[in-house]
C-alpha cells in the first residue's frame, strides 16, 4: 500500500490537479470538503471512485481531529481557503478564521494524531502586498494589503512556528497566481476565456472588465501543484516562492485570448473602473530560483500557451453542452 495523502479543499482547481498527480504516484488520496461527501464536485467527477471524500471544517477543531484519526495521512496538503480576494473585504472575520486560524487548528490536529505526517500550506503572494523589492523572494518583507493577505500571513507564520517549535515537517508554498480551465469564473483569466469562447460561438457580444493595465505573475496550476508535492519530498522542510517570474497585464490576456479565435478584442471589450480592485497590487512578481535549485522545479507552460489552452477548453465545453 502506498502513502496516504489528505487534501483539504480537494474539489478546487489545485485540489483536483494535485489528486491526479498523487494518484499517478501511487498514493491513496482522501479529501476534505465542508459540504457533504455526496455533493456534486465538477472538478472531481472524473476521479470517482479513486478518491475518498470526508466532511470536515477548518473552523471546527473536533472535526479535524476526527478526520486525522480516521484517515491517518502520511502527507497533508491544506488547500482549503476563501480564495476570492474581494470577499475578504466584506467578510474579514470569516476569512481570517478559515484562512488563518484554520491552519493552526489543522497543525494542532496533526500534532495530536499523526505528528510524523508532512504538511503543506497553500500560502500566497498576497502576503507581500506592495513590496519595495522586485522580484520577491522568500526573504522579502511581508506587507499584506487585504484581509485575505493578512489571514494568509498568519497561516504562513504559524507553519514556521510549528516547524521550529515542535519539529513538525511543515512547508509553505508562496504561490503566485496560477490558472487553468478549472479556475472559478469569478477570477479574471477564466472570466476572459469563458467570455471569449462564448463570443466566438455567437452566444454573447461583449466582455466587461476592470483595469486592463493590472498586472499579474500568472502560471499554470498543473505546474504549481507539482511544486507542492516536491516540497514534501525533501529531506528538510522549508518555504518556497513558486512563480513564473514574468508579469502580464489583463489587457495582454485579452489580446492573446481574442487572437486565438481570430477576433479583434477592441470590438468586444468594455472597461468599467468600478470593477477594479480596491487595493491593486502592481509589483507582485516572484523569484522562484530557490525552488529551481532545491526542488528542481520549473514551469512548463508559458502564459500564452496557458490562455490558449483555457480558451480551447471553454470552446470544447460549450460545444459539448450544445
Long-range contacts (C-beta under 8 A, 24 or more apart in sequence): 1-28, 2-26, 2-27, 2-28, 3-27, 3-28, 3-74, 3-75, 4-28, 4-29, 4-30, 4-71, 4-72, 4-73, 4-74, 4-75, 5-29, 5-30, 5-73, 5-74, 5-75, 5-76, 5-77, 6-30, 6-31, 6-32, 6-67, 6-68, 6-71, 6-73, 6-75, 6-76, 6-77, 7-31, 7-32, 7-77, 7-79, 8-32, 8-56, 8-58, 8-76, 8-77, 8-78, 8-79, 8-80, 8-106, 9-33, 9-78, 9-79, 9-80, 9-81, 9-122, 10-41, 10-44, 10-51, 10-53, 10-79, 11-41, 11-42, 11-43, 11-44, 12-43, 12-79, 12-83, 12-182, 13-43, 13-180, 13-182, 13-183, 13-184, 13-221, 14-79, 14-122, 14-178, 14-221, 14-224, 14-225, 14-228, 15-43, 15-44, 15-77, 15-79, 16-43, 16-44, 16-47, 16-182, 17-180, 17-182, 17-221, 17-222, 17-225, 18-77, 18-79, 18-225, 18-228, 18-229, 19-44, 19-47, 19-50, 19-51, 20-47, 21-225, 21-226, 21-229, 22-229, 23-47, 23-50, 23-51, 25-229, 27-75, 28-52, 30-54, 30-71, 30-73, 32-56, 32-67, 32-80, 34-80, 43-182, 58-98, 58-101, 58-102, 58-103, 58-105, 58-106, 59-97, 59-98, 59-101, 59-102, 59-105, 60-105, 61-105, 61-108, 61-109, 64-105, 64-106, 64-109, 65-109, 65-112, 65-113, 67-109, 68-109, 68-110, 68-112, 68-113, 68-114, 69-113, 72-113, 72-114, 73-114, 73-117, 74-117, 74-118, 75-117, 75-118, 75-119, 75-120, 75-232, 76-106, 76-110, 76-117, 76-118, 76-119, 76-120, 77-120, 77-122, 77-228, 77-232, 78-102, 78-103, 78-106, 78-119, 78-120, 78-121, 78-122, 79-122, 81-122, 81-152, 82-148, 83-148, 83-184, 84-184, 84-186, 84-187, 85-126, 85-146, 85-148, 85-149, 85-277, 86-277, 86-278, 87-148, 88-146, 88-147, 88-148, 88-151, 89-146, 89-147, 89-278, 92-147, 92-151, 95-147, 95-148, 95-151, 96-147, 96-150, 96-151, 96-154, 98-151, 99-148, 99-151, 99-152, 99-154, 99-155, 100-150, 100-151, 100-152, 100-153, 100-154, 100-155, 100-158, 101-154, 102-155, 103-154, 103-155, 103-158, 103-159, 104-155, 104-158, 107-158, 107-159, 107-162, 107-168, 107-170, 110-168, 111-162, 111-166, 111-168, 115-166, 115-168, 116-169, 117-169, 118-169, 118-170, 118-171, 118-232, 118-237, 119-159, 119-162, 119-168, 119-169, 119-170, 119-171, 119-232, 120-170, 120-171, 120-172, 120-173, 120-228, 120-231, 120-232, 121-155, 121-156, 121-159, 121-170, 121-171, 121-172, 121-173, 122-172, 122-173, 122-175, 122-228, 123-152, 123-155, 123-156, 123-159, 123-172, 123-173, 123-174, 123-175, 123-239, 124-148, 124-149, 124-152, 124-174, 124-175, 125-174, 125-175, 125-176, 125-177, 125-217, 125-241, 125-243, 125-284, 125-286, 126-152, 126-281, 126-284, 127-152, 127-153, 127-156, 127-174, 128-284, 129-279, 129-281, 130-279, 130-281, 130-282, 130-283, 131-283, 131-284, 134-283, 134-285, 135-243, 135-245, 135-285, 135-286, 135-287, 136-241, 136-284, 136-285, 136-286, 136-287, 137-241, 137-286, 137-287, 137-289, 137-290, 138-174, 138-239, 138-240, 138-241, 138-290, 145-279, 145-281, 146-278, 146-279, 156-239, 159-239, 160-239, 163-237, 168-237, 169-232, 169-237, 170-237, 171-231, 171-232, 171-237, 171-238, 171-239, 171-240, 172-239, 172-240, 173-224, 173-227, 173-228, 173-231, 173-239, 173-240, 173-242, 174-239, 174-240, 174-241, 174-242, 174-286, 175-224, 175-227, 175-242, 175-243, 176-216, 176-217, 176-218, 176-219, 176-241, 176-242, 176-243, 176-244, 176-284, 176-285, 176-286, 177-216, 177-217, 177-218, 177-219, 178-218, 178-219, 178-220, 178-221, 178-223, 178-224, 178-242, 179-218, 179-219, 179-220, 179-221, 179-306, 179-310, 180-220, 180-221, 180-222, 180-306, 180-310, 181-309, 181-310, 181-313, 181-314, 181-317, 182-221, 183-221, 183-310, 188-250, 188-253, 189-218, 189-253, 189-307, 189-310, 190-310, 192-250, 192-253, 192-254, 192-257, 192-307, 193-257, 193-307, 193-310, 193-311, 193-313, 193-314, 194-314, 196-257, 196-258, 196-260, 196-261, 196-263, 196-311, 196-314, 197-261, 197-311, 197-314, 197-315, 197-317, 197-318, 198-314, 198-318, 199-261, 199-263, 199-268, 200-261, 200-263, 200-315, 201-315, 201-318, 201-319, 203-318, 205-268, 206-268, 206-269, 206-270, 207-254, 207-268, 207-269, 207-270, 208-269, 208-270, 208-271, 208-272, 208-275, 209-250, 209-254, 209-269, 209-270, 209-271, 209-272, 209-275, 210-250, 210-271, 210-272, 210-273, 210-274, 210-275, 210-276, 210-277, 211-250, 211-271, 211-273, 211-275, 211-276, 211-277, 211-280, 212-249, 212-250, 212-251, 212-254, 212-269, 212-271, 213-249, 213-250, 213-251, 214-249, 214-250, 214-276, 214-277, 214-280, 214-282, 215-247, 215-248, 215-249, 215-250, 215-282, 216-247, 216-248, 216-250, 216-284, 217-243, 217-244, 217-245, 217-246, 217-247, 217-284, 217-285, 217-286, 218-244, 218-248, 218-253, 218-303, 218-306, 219-243, 219-244, 219-299, 219-301, 219-303, 219-306, 220-299, 220-300, 220-301, 220-305, 220-306, 222-301, 223-299, 223-300, 223-301, 226-297, 227-291, 227-295, 227-297, 230-291, 230-295, 230-296, 230-297, 231-295, 234-294, 234-295, 238-294, 240-288, 240-290, 240-291, 240-294, 240-295, 241-286, 241-287, 241-288, 241-290, 241-291, 242-286, 242-288, 242-291, 242-297, 243-285, 243-286, 243-287, 243-288, 244-286, 244-288, 244-299, 244-303, 245-285, 245-286, 245-287, 245-288, 246-285, 246-303, 247-284, 247-285, 248-303, 252-303, 253-307, 256-303, 256-304, 256-307, 256-308, 257-307, 257-308, 257-310, 257-311, 260-307, 260-308, 260-311, 260-312, 261-311, 261-315
